Amino acid sequence: MRTLASLFVCLATLSLAAEAQLTNPSFETNLGIPTGWNPVAGLTFVNPLPDAGFPTDGSRYLQVWTSNTGPATPHSNPGGFGLDAQNAAGIQQSFLIPAGNLTTMEFDCIFMSNDVNNDFLEVSLSDGLNTLNLVHLDTFSVGVGPASSSGLPTSLVTHVTVDIGASFPTASAQTMFTLSLWVGNRVDNTVISRGYFDNFTFAPGTPLLANTIQINDLGATQQLEIHTVNPSTLFFNLVSDNTSGPLGGGEAFGLYLSPLLFSILQTPAGTLGLHDFTNSSGDYYVNIPTFANPPGITFDFMLVTLTSTGGVDTITAPQRYVWP
């Protein structure tokens, strides 16, 4: 039987995990290989010495060199979806976008090379099924940018913006994205090409798909409406009739503790409106006669979806409802 304490532990674990959007996005945490990022090949390191307009944020930035890599092939469809770069120097990080509307990602990069074999710089984003190329620079791009300390010709400092929600319309807060930063030796590693990266930020954009819960006043009935991203999802509709403080200020991740809340946590799966499954489309509706409760009763409620093994999957923000 699930206890209140065990659910709170699950909620705490999920809450902490959801805070880690993109770790070390501006490479300020340390020198050397940046914390939170996984090097794939070549030479990748954080540099504090200004060069060619970098850093563009803070006091450090990332350099990727093509040392001992190649021959590399670029993304099969620059600017679109396709096969990602192969055999390139690079570094990656997998991350969630827990705040479903912070889906506009921006960053800065610059490419430098004097290789005659058309080396390249790319950044890609994958949802595990499809890989989107966000930027492609190559040796045809260099010679027009700022001077570099190495004497290598550079591209312009390139600012890239992508609306992840629009590009990945089926993504949700549970979608694990992988961001890859590549610099590729097109033919051989005789000439070392370089890429600089900095200032990955997130701003509001097209919202990701999300689980939702609401109560609709239909007059004679009050309709509980739930939508989940995944079909046939097990959920708790957690309700507390303790509204002694401001909305979202309770101890149970926004809800205030109450006997009603604890009793709901003890209900078996299949309990109508409280602990049940959405249908094959991810929808759930229950109509409650308005006369079933006295007018003016106030309560807070939230949706917690569960995994197939009973673990916590997602949590919505608390809402407050006054029975009409």
DAWOQUI-V52884 format. One record per run of one state. SS is the DSSP state (helix for helix, strand for strand, loop for the rest). FROM is the first residue (numbers start at 1). LEN is the number of residues. If there is no record, write none. Layout:
SS|FROM|LEN ; SS|FROM|LEN
//
This chain:
loop|1|3 ; helix|4|15 ; loop|19|13 ; strand|32|1 ; loop|33|5 ; strand|38|4 ; loop|42|1 ; strand|43|5 ; loop|48|3 ; strand|51|1 ; loop|52|2 ; strand|54|1 ; loop|55|6 ; strand|61|5 ; loop|66|7 ; strand|73|1 ; loop|74|7 ; strand|81|1 ; loop|82|4 ; strand|86|1 ; loop|87|2 ; strand|89|7 ; loop|96|8 ; strand|104|9 ; loop|113|7 ; strand|120|7 ; loop|127|4 ; strand|131|8 ; loop|139|15 ; strand|154|1 ; loop|155|3 ; strand|158|6 ; helix|164|4 ; loop|168|4 ; strand|172|1 ; loop|173|4 ; strand|177|8 ; loop|185|9 ; strand|194|10 ; loop|204|5 ; strand|209|1 ; loop|210|2 ; strand|212|6 ; loop|218|3 ; strand|221|7 ; loop|228|6 ; strand|234|7 ; loop|241|9 ; strand|250|1 ; loop|251|1 ; strand|252|1 ; loop|253|1 ; strand|254|2 ; loop|256|3 ; helix|259|7 ; loop|266|5 ; strand|271|1 ; loop|272|3 ; strand|275|3 ; loop|278|5 ; strand|283|7 ; helix|290|3 ; loop|293|5 ; strand|298|9 ; loop|307|5 ; strand|312|4 ; loop|316|3 ; strand|319|4 ; loop|323|2
//
